């Protein structure tokens, strides 16, 4: 025999020939084999066939066969990748025939010097956690629960202002002094929390009139209000890690809230 009749690999040992093929049309991949003696077909039940597939890591798959019509069919599926060293033992009329060959599908060989020059390294693959990063844009805002508006408890004349816009103040620090219109007594108003003066509406010589004179924000804890495409919402979960790049500084945080087109991230 010179040509494989079933598009398989022909293996010859004098007058004995074995044709072996991986068949996967409409079925999971399987081996099919046909035996021939001096060019004449051998009945599948008269042929004993065993195959060992040696894969990466020296893992060995032992494949046995059973007759199926005019051929032998492997009893197990030949799983991907179909890249292995094949060792075959076929026995007919008490005589054993053996072959070994490489079927290295999807492999490539790189010379050691080339790999070194290109800084190519290989490692054994294993389980790992894959992370996906999504770029979004938005603004950094203070935690609303850490903001305080400051006013005088009575109407009076503002006689002194001790802090300016943008100043960082400590809890209990003097902010401004008001002289009561009724009692003509001066009272110093102190900062209820530590933070930054975000709004300063107190001016010497003006009446307090019950209005908000200062606003202090504690920005030790912030939120990032971020816009996100609806198609990406399913890829984000509450508690997911977030890195915010703000004024050349990286701030680590977690997703606190998800909306239809928005997420809010807070610093931990």
Secondary structure, DSSP 8 states (H G I E B T S, - for coil): --S-TTS-EEEEETTEEEEEEEE-SSSS-EEEEEEEETTEE--GGGEEEEEEEE-GGG-EEEEEEEEETTEEEESS---S--EEEEEEEEEETTEEEEEEEEEETT-----HHHHHHTT-----------------EEEEEE-GGGEEEE--SS-EEEEEE---TT-EE-TT-EEEEEEETTT--EEEEE-SS-EEEEEE---TTSB-TT---EEEE-TTSEEEEEE--GGGGGG--TT-EEEEEETTEEEEEEEEEE-SSEEEEEE-
